[in-house]
Amino acid sequence: MRLIIAGGLKGQIIAAAKIAMSKGAAVTHTESLDQTLAVLRAKGADLLMIDVVQPIAAYVAALEAERIRTPIIACGTSTDARAAVAAIQAGAREYVPLPPDPELIAAVLEAVASDQTSLIWKDPAMERVVQLATQIARSEAPVLVTGESGTGKEVIARHLHQKSGRKDKPFVAVNCAAIPDNLLESELFGHEKGAFTGAIARRIGKFEEANGGTLLLDEVSEMDVRLQAKLLRALQERMIDRVGGTQPVKVDIRIIATSNRNLGDAVRDGLFREDLFYRLNVVHLRLPALRERPGDILALADHFAKKYAELNGLPIRPVAADARKVLLANGWRGNVRELENTIHRAVLLASGPEIGASAVLTPEGEALGPVAGRDTASRAAQTAEAMTRSLVGNTVADVERELILDTLDHCLGNRTHAAKILGISIRTLRNKLSEYSSAGITVAEPGQTRISAA
């Protein structure tokens, strides 16, 4: 665990740092945003703990601007709930009150260390995947993990890392679909100062950050074909070139790649290099959808119920029998991620000694299960009929534009989710949205709809 503590290192924060170090964390202290960014560029970190008197929103914005995804925890001596709320609203993941509670500090470090790494399974379909993963974990072979969105591809990748001989070295993940093509090269391979406009300092890329450990290339199918050639060279020669660099850099990493698409089809369509596909596809793990592994639904529900009760300081309550029936009857199109979010809501909404069916709701507050599905289908049919009538008189471009923008609103501005629903690449979606923005059309920003963005 690599921890950065930012802010004036006074008594209470020194105590927190000592507790973190006693739990095995490597702690670095920085006094300003610029110092923090310099450390993150050079060495990276697993967690950033910031004194609440620091400009947390500025830290969040700076990390987003440089595509650094280190989680932020705010800490402070104020017992005022408004300080905690303000820190969370500014972008901090949690607020830790000071003086530090050793158990709370330990819990925060453990939560970050185990974030998205809990591999829970009981179903035979998943058992076969886990057995194969464990069997090949200690090899150096690249692994390709495929499966629908939300099935746990990153979780199985972290399992591979933890079972490998590299477990004490970094595990670094980069989402190839979430980073624009013109920035992804720098994200992966790093850049030298002055390599391009805005490159104000040298920055190591994910390959160097993961040196000695494991690099996860999430949604590798979305990588530009030109960049695929550079990735292939890095895999073959174990050497990378920073953008703007003159000397190659040696790296020692194991590659795990994921995709929710069929890469074989992408190769045939000319969207993915065949030689890179074979280089990555030495071992293939296909994760079954949650509907294909029903034996895991209740095991995962119990795990998430305990996890979110502990994180929110609530009593741990079992999932009641009526709620378990509802969970088993649902289709889980969003797979494990949807189940996790559902249980998280249920933990917060439940009252009484158990989590009952009345707390197991959709994000809109509606009931899950077959009945809700029929109601949803009925509403969808009515909506489709109304939309069909509204299409008359519009051009194909008009219809396409409204479909894309409505889908983006539905996904609260999440480009990756919208692209998956629309069945187009994230690159195509970004190009369309850029056209609309240039034409003066409002486009939903991440976390917003067009109404909130206007």
C-alpha positions as CSV (number, residue, x, y, z in Angstrom):
1,M,0.0,0.0,0.0
2,R,1.5,3.3,-1.1
3,L,0.0,6.2,0.8
4,I,0.5,10.0,0.3
5,I,-0.5,12.3,3.1
6,A,-1.0,15.9,1.8
7,G,-1.1,18.9,4.1
8,G,0.6,20.3,7.1
9,L,2.0,17.3,9.0
10,K,0.8,18.2,12.5
11,G,0.2,16.1,15.5
12,Q,-3.0,14.3,14.6
13,I,-1.9,13.6,11.0
14,I,1.5,12.4,12.2
15,A,-0.4,9.9,14.4
16,A,-2.5,8.8,11.4
17,A,0.7,8.3,9.4
18,K,2.3,6.2,12.1
19,I,-0.8,4.0,12.3
20,A,-0.8,3.6,8.5
21,M,2.9,2.6,8.6
22,S,2.3,0.1,11.4
23,K,-0.2,-1.5,9.1
24,G,2.4,-1.9,6.4
25,A,1.7,1.2,4.3
26,A,4.6,3.1,2.7
27,V,3.8,6.8,3.6
28,T,5.0,9.8,1.7
29,H,4.3,13.3,2.9
30,T,3.6,16.3,0.6
31,E,2.8,19.9,1.6
32,S,1.2,21.2,-1.6
33,L,-0.7,20.2,-4.7
34,D,2.3,20.6,-6.9
35,Q,4.4,18.3,-4.6
36,T,1.6,15.7,-4.6
37,L,1.4,15.7,-8.4
38,A,5.1,15.4,-8.7
39,V,5.1,12.2,-6.5
40,L,2.1,10.8,-8.3
41,R,3.8,11.3,-11.7
42,A,7.0,9.8,-10.6
43,K,5.9,6.9,-8.3
44,G,2.1,6.7,-8.3
45,A,0.1,5.9,-5.1
46,D,-2.7,3.6,-4.0
47,L,-4.3,6.2,-1.7
48,L,-4.2,10.0,-1.1
49,M,-5.1,11.3,2.3
50,I,-5.7,15.1,2.4
51,D,-6.0,17.4,5.3
52,V,-9.5,18.9,5.0
53,V,-8.1,22.4,5.2
54,Q,-6.5,21.8,1.8
55,P,-8.4,22.7,-1.4
56,I,-9.8,19.2,-2.0
57,A,-11.7,20.2,-5.1
58,A,-8.5,21.5,-6.6
59,Y,-6.8,18.2,-5.9
60,V,-9.7,16.3,-7.5
61,A,-9.7,18.5,-10.6
62,A,-5.9,18.2,-11.0
63,L,-6.0,14.5,-10.7
64,E,-8.8,14.3,-13.3
65,A,-6.9,16.6,-15.6
66,E,-3.9,14.3,-15.5
67,R,-6.0,11.1,-15.6
68,I,-4.7,10.0,-12.2
69,R,-7.3,7.8,-10.6
70,T,-5.9,7.5,-7.0
71,P,-8.7,7.6,-4.5
72,I,-8.9,10.5,-2.1
73,I,-9.7,10.3,1.6
74,A,-10.2,13.6,3.5
75,C,-9.3,13.9,7.2
76,G,-9.7,16.6,9.7
77,T,-10.2,17.5,13.4
78,S,-13.6,19.0,12.8
79,T,-16.5,17.0,14.2
80,D,-18.9,19.2,12.2
81,A,-20.8,16.9,9.8
82,R,-20.8,19.8,7.3
83,A,-17.0,19.4,6.9
84,A,-17.4,15.8,6.0
85,V,-20.3,16.5,3.6
86,A,-18.3,19.3,1.9
87,A,-15.3,17.0,1.5
88,I,-17.4,14.2,-0.1
89,Q,-19.1,16.7,-2.3
90,A,-15.7,18.0,-3.4
91,G,-14.8,14.5,-4.6
92,A,-13.3,12.7,-1.6
93,R,-14.3,9.1,-1.3
94,E,-14.5,9.1,2.5
95,Y,-14.0,11.5,5.5
96,V,-11.8,10.3,8.4
97,P,-12.1,12.3,11.6
98,L,-9.1,13.1,13.7
99,P,-7.6,12.2,16.2
100,P,-7.2,8.9,14.3
101,D,-8.9,5.7,15.4
102,P,-6.4,2.9,14.7
103,E,-9.3,0.5,13.8
104,L,-10.8,3.1,11.4
105,I,-7.5,3.8,9.7
106,A,-6.9,0.1,9.3
107,A,-10.4,-0.3,7.9
108,V,-9.8,2.4,5.3
109,L,-6.5,0.9,4.2
110,E,-8.1,-2.5,4.0
111,A,-11.0,-1.2,2.0
112,V,-8.7,0.4,-0.5
113,A,-6.4,-2.6,-0.7
114,S,-9.3,-5.0,-1.3
115,D,-11.4,-2.6,-3.4
116,Q,-12.9,-4.7,-6.3
117,T,-10.7,-7.7,-5.4
118,S,-13.2,-9.8,-3.5
119,L,-13.6,-13.0,-5.5
120,I,-16.9,-14.6,-4.3
121,W,-18.3,-17.7,-6.0
122,K,-20.2,-20.9,-5.4
123,D,-21.6,-21.7,-8.8
124,P,-19.9,-24.5,-10.8
125,A,-19.7,-22.3,-13.9
126,M,-17.6,-19.8,-12.0
127,E,-15.7,-22.5,-10.2
128,R,-14.2,-23.7,-13.5
129,V,-13.0,-20.2,-14.4
130,V,-11.4,-19.7,-10.9
131,Q,-9.7,-23.1,-11.1
132,L,-8.1,-22.3,-14.5
133,A,-7.1,-18.8,-13.3
134,T,-5.4,-20.2,-10.2
135,Q,-3.7,-22.9,-12.2
136,I,-2.1,-20.4,-14.6
137,A,-1.6,-17.5,-12.2
138,R,2.1,-18.2,-11.5
139,S,3.0,-18.3,-15.1
140,E,4.2,-15.3,-17.0
141,A,1.8,-15.8,-19.9
142,P,-0.5,-13.0,-21.0
143,V,-4.1,-13.6,-20.2
144,L,-7.2,-12.4,-22.1
145,V,-10.4,-12.0,-19.9
146,T,-13.7,-11.6,-21.7
147,G,-17.2,-11.2,-20.5
148,E,-20.1,-8.9,-20.4
149,S,-19.8,-5.5,-18.6
150,G,-20.1,-5.9,-14.9
151,T,-19.1,-9.6,-14.7
152,G,-16.0,-9.0,-12.7
153,K,-13.2,-9.0,-15.2
154,E,-11.0,-6.7,-13.1
155,V,-11.7,-8.8,-10.0
156,I,-10.4,-12.0,-11.7
157,A,-7.4,-10.0,-13.0
158,R,-6.5,-9.0,-9.5
159,H,-7.0,-12.6,-8.4
160,L,-4.4,-13.6,-11.0
161,H,-2.0,-11.0,-9.7
162,Q,-2.5,-12.0,-6.0
163,K,-1.8,-15.7,-6.9
164,S,1.3,-14.9,-9.0
165,G,4.9,-14.4,-8.0
166,R,4.4,-10.7,-8.6
167,K,1.8,-10.2,-5.8
168,D,4.1,-7.9,-3.8
169,K,4.7,-5.7,-6.8
170,P,2.3,-3.1,-8.3
171,F,-1.0,-4.0,-9.9
172,V,-1.9,-1.1,-12.3
173,A,-5.1,-0.9,-14.3
174,V,-5.8,1.4,-17.3
175,N,-9.2,1.7,-19.0
176,C,-8.4,2.0,-22.7
177,A,-12.0,3.0,-23.5
178,A,-12.1,5.9,-21.1
179,I,-9.1,7.8,-22.4
180,P,-9.1,9.7,-25.7
181,D,-6.9,8.1,-28.4
182,N,-4.5,11.1,-28.5
183,L,-3.8,10.8,-24.7
184,L,-3.7,7.1,-24.3
185,E,-0.2,6.7,-25.7
186,S,1.1,9.1,-23.0
187,E,-1.0,7.3,-20.4
188,L,0.6,4.0,-21.2
189,F,4.1,4.9,-22.1
190,G,4.7,8.2,-20.3
191,H,6.2,11.4,-21.8
192,E,9.1,13.7,-21.5
193,K,8.9,17.3,-20.5
194,G,8.0,19.4,-23.5
195,A,6.9,16.4,-25.6
196,F,3.7,18.1,-26.5
197,T,1.6,21.1,-25.4
198,G,0.8,20.8,-21.7
199,A,3.7,18.3,-21.0
200,I,5.1,20.5,-18.2
201,A,7.1,17.7,-16.6
202,R,8.3,14.2,-17.2
203,R,5.6,11.6,-16.3
204,I,6.0,7.9,-16.1
205,G,3.4,5.8,-17.9
206,K,1.4,2.8,-16.7
207,F,4.0,0.4,-18.1
208,E,6.8,1.9,-15.9
209,E,4.4,2.3,-12.9
210,A,3.6,-1.4,-13.1
211,N,7.3,-2.5,-13.5
212,G,7.8,-5.8,-11.8
213,G,4.1,-6.3,-11.4
214,T,1.0,-6.6,-13.5
215,L,-0.6,-4.2,-16.0
216,L,-4.3,-4.6,-16.7
217,L,-5.4,-3.2,-20.1
218,D,-9.1,-2.9,-19.6
219,E,-11.3,-2.9,-22.7
220,V,-8.2,-3.3,-24.9
221,S,-10.5,-3.7,-28.0
222,E,-11.1,0.1,-27.9
223,M,-7.4,0.9,-28.5
224,D,-6.5,2.7,-31.8
225,V,-4.9,0.4,-34.4
226,R,-1.8,2.6,-34.6
227,L,-1.3,2.4,-30.9
228,Q,-1.8,-1.4,-31.0
229,A,1.4,-1.6,-33.0
230,K,3.4,0.1,-30.3
231,L,1.8,-2.1,-27.7
232,L,2.8,-5.2,-29.6
233,R,6.4,-4.0,-29.7
234,A,6.4,-3.4,-26.0
235,L,5.1,-6.9,-25.4
236,Q,7.6,-8.5,-27.7
237,E,10.7,-6.6,-26.7
238,R,9.9,-5.6,-23.1
239,M,10.9,-2.1,-24.0
240,I,8.9,1.1,-24.3
241,D,9.5,4.6,-25.7
242,R,8.2,7.5,-23.8
243,V,6.5,10.1,-25.9
244,G,9.2,12.6,-26.9
245,G,11.9,10.3,-25.5
246,T,15.2,9.3,-27.1
247,Q,16.1,6.3,-25.1
248,P,14.1,3.1,-24.8
249,V,13.1,2.0,-21.3
250,K,13.2,-1.6,-20.1
251,V,10.1,-2.9,-18.4
252,D,9.3,-6.2,-16.7
253,I,5.5,-6.7,-16.5
254,R,2.8,-9.3,-17.0
255,I,-0.1,-8.2,-19.2
256,I,-3.7,-9.0,-18.6
257,A,-6.2,-7.7,-21.1
258,T,-10.0,-7.5,-20.9
259,S,-12.7,-7.0,-23.4
260,N,-16.5,-7.2,-23.5
261,R,-16.4,-7.7,-27.2
262,N,-15.4,-10.7,-29.4
263,L,-11.9,-9.9,-30.4
264,G,-11.9,-12.5,-33.1
265,D,-14.7,-10.6,-34.8
266,A,-12.8,-7.3,-34.3
267,V,-9.8,-9.0,-36.1
268,R,-12.0,-10.0,-39.0
269,D,-13.4,-6.5,-39.2
270,G,-9.9,-5.0,-39.3
271,L,-10.4,-3.2,-36.0
272,F,-7.8,-5.2,-34.0
273,R,-4.4,-6.5,-35.1
274,E,-4.3,-10.2,-35.5
275,D,-0.7,-10.5,-34.3
276,L,-1.6,-8.6,-31.1
277,F,-4.7,-10.7,-30.6
278,Y,-2.6,-13.9,-30.6
279,R,0.0,-12.3,-28.4
280,L,-2.6,-11.5,-25.8
281,N,-4.7,-14.6,-26.2
282,V,-2.2,-17.1,-24.8
283,V,-4.7,-18.0,-22.0
284,H,-8.4,-17.1,-22.4
285,L,-10.7,-16.7,-19.4
286,R,-14.4,-16.2,-20.3
287,L,-16.4,-14.9,-17.3
288,P,-20.1,-16.1,-17.4
289,A,-22.8,-13.6,-17.0
290,L,-24.5,-13.6,-13.5
291,R,-27.6,-15.1,-15.1
292,E,-25.4,-18.1,-16.1
293,R,-24.2,-18.5,-12.6
294,P,-27.3,-18.2,-10.4
295,G,-25.6,-20.1,-7.5
296,D,-23.5,-17.0,-7.0
297,I,-26.3,-14.4,-6.6
298,L,-27.1,-15.0,-2.9
299,A,-23.4,-15.5,-1.9
300,L,-22.5,-12.2,-3.5
301,A,-25.6,-10.5,-1.9
302,D,-24.5,-11.6,1.5
303,H,-21.0,-10.4,0.9
304,F,-22.1,-7.0,-0.3
305,A,-24.6,-6.6,2.6
306,K,-21.7,-7.1,5.1
307,K,-19.3,-4.9,3.1
308,Y,-21.6,-1.9,2.9
309,A,-22.9,-2.2,6.4
310,E,-19.3,-1.9,7.7
311,L,-18.4,0.9,5.3
312,N,-21.4,2.9,6.4
313,G,-21.2,2.2,10.1
314,L,-24.5,0.3,10.1
315,P,-25.4,-3.0,11.8
316,I,-24.8,-6.1,9.7
317,R,-28.2,-7.4,8.8
318,P,-29.0,-10.7,6.9
319,V,-30.9,-10.7,3.6
320,A,-34.4,-11.8,4.4
321,A,-36.1,-14.7,2.7
322,D,-38.5,-12.6,0.7
323,A,-35.6,-10.4,-0.5
324,R,-33.6,-13.5,-1.5
325,K,-36.5,-14.6,-3.7
326,V,-36.6,-11.2,-5.4
327,L,-32.8,-11.3,-6.0
328,L,-33.0,-14.8,-7.6
329,A,-35.9,-13.8,-9.8
330,N,-34.2,-10.8,-11.3
331,G,-32.4,-10.9,-14.7
332,W,-29.3,-8.9,-13.7
333,R,-28.5,-7.4,-17.1
334,G,-25.9,-5.3,-15.3
335,N,-24.4,-8.5,-13.8
336,V,-22.4,-8.3,-10.5
337,R,-22.0,-4.6,-10.7
338,E,-25.8,-4.1,-10.8
339,L,-26.3,-6.6,-7.9
340,E,-23.7,-4.8,-5.9
341,N,-25.3,-1.4,-6.4
342,T,-28.7,-2.9,-5.5
343,I,-27.5,-4.3,-2.3
344,H,-25.7,-1.1,-1.4
345,R,-29.0,0.8,-1.7
346,A,-30.8,-1.9,0.2
347,V,-28.3,-1.6,3.1
348,L,-29.0,2.1,3.3
349,L,-32.8,1.8,2.9
350,A,-33.5,-1.2,5.1
351,S,-35.1,-0.9,8.6
352,G,-35.5,-3.6,11.1
353,P,-33.4,-6.7,11.9
354,E,-33.2,-7.9,8.3
355,I,-32.9,-6.5,4.7
356,G,-36.4,-7.2,3.4
357,A,-37.8,-7.2,-0.2
358,S,-39.1,-3.6,0.4
359,A,-35.5,-2.3,0.4
360,V,-34.4,-4.2,-2.7
361,L,-35.2,-1.5,-5.3
362,T,-34.1,-0.1,-8.6
363,P,-32.3,3.3,-8.7
364,E,-35.7,4.8,-9.4
365,G,-37.1,3.3,-6.3
366,E,-39.2,0.6,-8.1
367,A,-39.4,-3.1,-7.1
368,L,-37.3,-5.7,-8.7
369,G,-38.4,-9.0,-10.0
370,P,-40.7,-10.5,-12.7
371,V,-43.6,-8.1,-11.9
372,A,-41.4,-5.1,-12.2
373,G,-40.0,-6.5,-15.5
374,R,-43.5,-6.8,-17.0
375,D,-44.3,-3.2,-15.9
376,T,-41.0,-2.0,-17.4
377,A,-41.7,-3.9,-20.6
378,S,-45.2,-2.4,-20.9
379,R,-43.8,1.1,-20.3
380,A,-41.1,0.5,-22.9
381,A,-43.6,-0.7,-25.5
382,Q,-45.7,2.5,-24.9
383,T,-42.6,4.6,-25.1
384,A,-41.5,2.9,-28.4
385,E,-44.9,3.5,-29.9
386,A,-44.9,7.2,-29.0
387,M,-41.4,7.5,-30.3
388,T,-42.3,5.9,-33.6
389,R,-45.1,8.4,-34.1
390,S,-42.7,11.2,-33.4
391,L,-40.2,10.1,-36.0
392,V,-42.3,11.1,-39.0
393,G,-40.9,14.1,-40.7
394,N,-37.4,13.8,-39.2
395,T,-34.2,12.9,-41.2
396,V,-32.1,9.9,-40.3
397,A,-29.4,12.2,-38.9
398,D,-32.0,13.8,-36.7
399,V,-33.2,10.5,-35.4
400,E,-29.6,9.3,-34.8
401,R,-28.7,12.5,-32.9
402,E,-31.7,12.3,-30.6
403,L,-31.1,8.6,-30.0
404,I,-27.5,9.2,-29.0
405,L,-28.3,12.2,-26.8
406,D,-31.2,10.5,-25.1
407,T,-29.1,7.4,-24.4
408,L,-26.3,9.6,-23.0
409,D,-28.9,11.3,-20.7
410,H,-30.1,7.9,-19.6
411,C,-26.5,7.0,-18.7
412,L,-25.9,10.3,-16.9
413,G,-23.3,11.3,-19.3
414,N,-21.2,8.1,-19.0
415,R,-19.7,7.7,-22.5
416,T,-18.6,4.1,-22.1
417,H,-22.0,2.9,-20.9
418,A,-23.8,4.8,-23.6
419,A,-21.6,3.4,-26.4
420,K,-22.3,-0.1,-25.1
421,I,-26.0,0.4,-25.1
422,L,-25.9,2.0,-28.6
423,G,-23.7,-0.8,-29.9
424,I,-21.0,1.5,-31.2
425,S,-17.4,2.1,-30.3
426,I,-16.5,4.7,-27.7
427,R,-14.4,6.4,-30.4
428,T,-17.5,6.7,-32.7
429,L,-19.6,8.1,-29.9
430,R,-16.9,10.7,-29.0
431,N,-16.7,11.8,-32.7
432,K,-20.5,12.2,-32.8
433,L,-20.6,14.2,-29.6
434,S,-17.8,16.4,-30.8
435,E,-19.9,17.2,-34.0
436,Y,-22.9,18.0,-31.9
437,S,-21.0,20.3,-29.5
438,S,-19.4,22.1,-32.5
439,A,-22.9,22.7,-33.8
440,G,-23.9,24.3,-30.6
441,I,-26.0,21.4,-29.3
442,T,-25.9,20.7,-25.6
443,V,-24.3,17.4,-24.7
444,A,-24.6,15.8,-21.2
445,E,-21.4,16.0,-19.2
446,P,-20.3,13.0,-17.0
447,G,-22.7,12.7,-14.1
448,Q,-25.3,15.0,-15.7
449,T,-28.1,15.1,-18.2
450,R,-28.7,17.8,-20.9
451,I,-31.1,19.5,-18.6
452,S,-28.6,19.8,-15.7
453,A,-25.8,20.7,-18.1
454,A,-27.7,23.5,-19.8
